[in-house]
Amino acid sequence: MPFLSRLFGKSGAKAPEPILHKDCRIFPQPIKEGSVYRIAARIEKDFGAETKTHHLIRADTSTSLDEATAATISKARQAIDQLGDALFD
């Protein structure tokens, strides 16, 4: 069964907890590109019964996954602070 679980994507791993900021959920998702990680995140916010999503991808890179994750959270917070709900238009 473990083979079939891996084949169909049921690894049993828990989804990471989001970082909350001003009613938004930030899911850091740095993208590995060769030997560096590109700053990227999924940002979600509920508007009534609807959940809207914004995919943040920056030109910034880091050689460390931990540094890229920290920078991703910082950039996502900055985008939320500067754009507010317009981020989801």
Buried (B, 14 or more C-beta within 10 A) or exposed (E): EEEEEEEEEEEEEEEEEBBEBEEBBBBBBBBEEEEBBBBBBBBBBEEEEEEBEBEBEBEBBBEEEEBBBBBBBEBBBEBBEEEEEEBBE
